Amino acid sequence: MPYPKNLINEGENVALDLRPHWWYFSKHILTGIPLLIVIIISFRIDDDTLQSVAGATVGILAIAWAIWLLLKFISWTRTYFVVTDQRVVYRTGVVSRHGVEMPLERINNLNFHQGIWERMIGAGDLEIQSAGEEGTTLFENVRHPDGVQQEIYRQMEGDAKRDAGRGAQEIGKAVADAVKAQGGGGSQTVPEQIEALAKLRDQGHITAAEFEKKKADLLEKM
């Protein structure tokens, strides 16, 4: 079941939509092995009375185990680890829901952990460090966490480039508005634009680094 489309923001693109690795069911697989052994032993009991009691007990245990596995499977289908071009989203739970959402620009660092067995089956844990109250969040049973780590970094790089482009457009618009407010015509000279930029810097609308970059771009056009 894919991540619900109504939870995706307008203009947002999904890069990864993952369910937990099958190792998510490891406890159920491991507990099922001794249960199977008990079932086999119960059928080898010669005493009819003991066999009847053992069969009933094993039957109850088997039903409880199957219900436990079914509930875990339903929980698995409702657990999402999603990477988009804007954020990382984790949601889990059937009746009560739990979710974590991290904007890409707030992610500081990513680490993954895999033991020898986990490397063999393609599972592992992913640790994401973010700014703000979230701090460090650990996601378990992630499919190929090394690949997920690289994909998040790629999306972060793309998001940073888009932000830089939007910032350049906003600066250009601010310069044009500032020159227009000073009575400039439809076309401004480079010195006029640099002067307008300096005023925006002095007023705190742009940083000194942004001023120097835009100034250098304008000077190259002279």
C-alpha positions as CSV (number, residue, x, y, z in Angstrom):
1,M,0.0,0.0,0.0
2,P,1.7,3.3,-1.1
3,Y,1.9,6.4,1.0
4,P,-1.5,8.2,0.9
5,K,-1.5,10.9,-1.8
6,N,-3.6,13.2,0.3
7,L,-0.7,13.5,2.8
8,I,1.6,14.7,0.0
9,N,2.0,18.5,-0.3
10,E,1.1,20.2,-3.5
11,G,4.1,20.2,-5.8
12,E,5.9,17.7,-3.6
13,N,7.6,14.7,-5.3
14,V,8.2,11.3,-3.6
15,A,11.6,9.8,-4.1
16,L,11.3,6.8,-1.8
17,D,8.3,5.1,-0.3
18,L,9.4,2.1,1.8
19,R,7.8,-0.4,4.2
20,P,10.1,-1.9,6.9
21,H,12.4,-4.8,5.9
22,W,11.0,-8.3,6.5
23,W,13.4,-8.6,9.4
24,Y,10.7,-6.5,11.1
25,F,9.0,-9.9,11.8
26,S,12.1,-11.5,13.2
27,K,10.7,-12.0,16.7
28,H,7.7,-13.7,15.3
29,I,9.8,-15.9,13.0
30,L,12.0,-17.0,15.9
31,T,9.1,-17.7,18.3
32,G,7.4,-19.7,15.6
33,I,10.3,-22.2,15.5
34,P,9.9,-23.5,19.1
35,L,6.2,-23.5,18.6
36,L,6.6,-25.8,15.6
37,I,8.8,-28.1,17.6
38,V,6.2,-28.3,20.4
39,I,3.5,-29.2,17.8
40,I,5.6,-32.0,16.4
41,I,6.4,-33.4,19.8
42,S,2.7,-33.3,20.8
43,F,1.8,-35.5,17.9
44,R,4.4,-38.1,19.0
45,I,2.8,-38.6,22.5
46,D,1.5,-42.1,22.9
47,D,-0.9,-41.4,25.7
48,D,-4.3,-40.4,24.3
49,T,-5.3,-38.2,27.3
50,L,-1.9,-36.4,27.3
51,Q,-2.0,-36.0,23.6
52,S,-5.5,-34.5,23.8
53,V,-4.4,-32.0,26.5
54,A,-1.2,-31.2,24.7
55,G,-3.0,-30.8,21.4
56,A,-5.5,-28.4,22.9
57,T,-2.8,-26.3,24.6
58,V,-0.7,-26.2,21.4
59,G,-3.8,-25.3,19.4
60,I,-4.5,-22.3,21.7
61,L,-0.8,-21.2,21.4
62,A,-0.9,-21.6,17.6
63,I,-4.0,-19.4,17.4
64,A,-2.6,-16.8,19.7
65,W,0.7,-16.8,17.6
66,A,-1.3,-16.4,14.4
67,I,-3.3,-13.5,15.7
68,W,-0.1,-11.9,17.0
69,L,1.5,-12.3,13.6
70,L,-1.6,-10.9,11.8
71,L,-1.6,-7.8,14.0
72,K,2.1,-7.3,13.3
73,F,1.5,-7.6,9.6
74,I,-1.3,-5.0,9.7
75,S,1.0,-2.7,11.6
76,W,3.7,-3.4,8.9
77,T,1.3,-2.3,6.2
78,R,0.6,0.9,8.0
79,T,4.3,1.8,8.6
80,Y,5.8,4.2,6.1
81,F,9.3,5.6,5.6
82,V,9.0,8.2,2.9
83,V,11.6,10.6,1.4
84,T,10.4,13.4,-0.8
85,D,12.1,16.5,-2.3
86,Q,11.0,18.5,0.8
87,R,11.1,16.2,3.9
88,V,11.5,12.8,5.5
89,V,8.3,11.3,6.9
90,Y,7.8,8.3,9.2
91,R,4.4,7.1,10.2
92,T,3.3,4.0,12.0
93,G,0.3,2.6,13.9
94,V,-3.1,1.3,13.2
95,V,-5.5,2.6,16.0
96,S,-3.1,5.0,17.6
97,R,-0.7,6.7,15.2
98,H,2.8,8.0,15.6
99,G,4.7,10.2,13.1
100,V,7.9,12.0,12.6
101,E,8.5,14.7,10.0
102,M,11.8,16.3,9.2
103,P,12.2,19.1,6.6
104,L,15.4,18.4,4.5
105,E,16.9,21.8,5.4
106,R,16.9,20.9,9.1
107,I,18.7,17.6,8.7
108,N,22.3,17.9,10.0
109,N,23.7,14.4,9.7
110,L,22.8,10.8,8.7
111,N,24.4,7.6,10.0
112,F,23.4,4.0,9.3
113,H,24.3,0.8,11.2
114,Q,24.4,-2.7,9.9
115,G,25.7,-5.9,11.5
116,I,27.1,-8.8,9.4
117,W,23.7,-10.5,9.2
118,E,21.9,-7.3,8.4
119,R,24.4,-6.6,5.5
120,M,23.6,-10.1,4.2
121,I,19.8,-9.5,4.1
122,G,19.9,-5.8,3.2
123,A,18.5,-4.4,6.4
124,G,19.7,-1.9,9.1
125,D,19.1,1.1,11.2
126,L,19.2,4.7,10.0
127,E,20.0,7.6,12.5
128,I,19.0,11.1,11.5
129,Q,20.2,14.1,13.4
130,S,18.1,17.2,12.9
131,A,18.0,20.8,14.3
132,G,15.3,21.7,16.7
133,E,13.4,19.6,19.3
134,E,13.6,16.4,17.3
135,G,17.3,15.9,17.9
136,T,18.4,12.4,16.9
137,T,15.9,9.9,15.7
138,L,16.6,6.2,15.1
139,F,14.7,4.3,12.4
140,E,14.9,0.5,12.7
141,N,14.6,-2.2,10.0
142,V,15.2,0.2,7.1
143,R,15.7,-1.5,3.7
144,H,19.2,-0.9,2.4
145,P,19.9,2.0,4.8
146,D,23.1,3.0,2.9
147,G,21.1,3.6,-0.3
148,V,18.5,5.5,1.7
149,Q,21.2,7.7,3.2
150,Q,22.6,8.6,-0.2
151,E,19.1,9.3,-1.6
152,I,18.4,11.7,1.3
153,Y,21.7,13.5,0.7
154,R,20.7,13.8,-3.0
155,Q,17.4,15.3,-2.2
156,M,19.0,17.7,0.4
157,E,21.4,18.9,-2.3
158,G,18.5,19.5,-4.8
159,D,16.5,21.3,-2.1
160,A,19.5,23.6,-1.3
161,K,19.9,24.4,-5.0
162,R,16.2,25.3,-5.3
163,D,16.5,27.5,-2.2
164,A,19.5,29.3,-3.7
165,G,17.6,29.9,-6.9
166,R,14.6,31.3,-5.0
167,G,16.9,33.5,-3.0
168,A,18.5,34.9,-6.1
169,Q,15.1,35.7,-7.6
170,E,13.9,37.4,-4.4
171,I,17.1,39.5,-4.2
172,G,16.6,40.5,-7.9
173,K,13.0,41.5,-7.2
174,A,14.0,43.4,-4.1
175,V,16.6,45.4,-6.1
176,A,14.1,46.2,-8.8
177,D,11.5,47.3,-6.3
178,A,14.1,49.4,-4.4
179,V,15.3,51.2,-7.6
180,K,11.7,51.8,-8.7
181,A,10.8,53.3,-5.3
182,Q,13.7,55.7,-5.8
183,G,12.2,56.9,-9.0
184,G,14.3,54.8,-11.4
185,G,13.0,53.9,-14.9
186,G,12.3,50.6,-16.4
187,S,16.0,49.9,-17.0
188,Q,18.6,50.6,-14.3
189,T,22.3,50.9,-14.7
190,V,24.6,48.5,-12.9
191,P,25.8,51.2,-10.4
192,E,22.2,52.0,-9.5
193,Q,21.5,48.3,-8.9
194,I,24.6,48.0,-6.7
195,E,23.6,51.1,-4.8
196,A,20.1,49.6,-4.2
197,L,21.7,46.3,-3.1
198,A,23.9,48.2,-0.6
199,K,20.8,49.8,0.9
200,L,19.1,46.4,1.2
201,R,22.2,45.1,2.9
202,D,22.4,48.0,5.3
203,Q,18.7,47.6,6.1
204,G,19.2,43.9,6.9
205,H,17.1,42.6,4.1
206,I,20.0,40.6,2.6
207,T,23.3,39.4,4.1
208,A,26.7,40.7,3.3
209,A,27.6,37.5,1.4
210,E,24.5,37.8,-0.7
211,F,25.4,41.4,-1.5
212,E,28.9,40.5,-2.6
213,K,27.7,37.6,-4.8
214,K,25.0,39.7,-6.5
215,K,27.5,42.6,-6.9
216,A,30.0,40.3,-8.5
217,D,27.3,39.0,-10.9
218,L,26.4,42.6,-11.9
219,L,30.0,43.7,-12.4
220,E,30.6,40.8,-14.8
221,K,27.8,42.2,-17.0
222,M,29.5,45.6,-17.4
